[in-house]
Amino acid sequence: MHIGTLTKYAETPHAVVITVEGLGLDTRGDRKVYLPKSQIQLKRDQYGQLTIYIPDWLIIKNKIPWGAVTEIEVISPDPKYSKFRKGETV
């Protein structure tokens, strides 16, 4: 399970939208990923912060490098120091 705090919240009627950063410094390599609300969990704490719980299989299926999501502050698991693991591409 991948857990993080949402800093920006964008949604469609059936999905939460996140942005995955590309390799370049400009935003041309960025891509939007739509996470189905039926597959993730969203919980708001007492301070109003929204925590998102994403199953591992959904991260793998969408090839999301966990440290490269702009809207999520990672809680668990810890992201690697680089955006991509050795041999991983978008």
Secondary structure, DSSP 8 states (H G I E B T S, - for coil): -EEEEESS-EE-SSEEEEEE--SSSSGGG-EEEEEETTTSEEEE-TTS-EEEEE-HHHHHHTT--GGGBSSEEEEES---SSSS-TT---
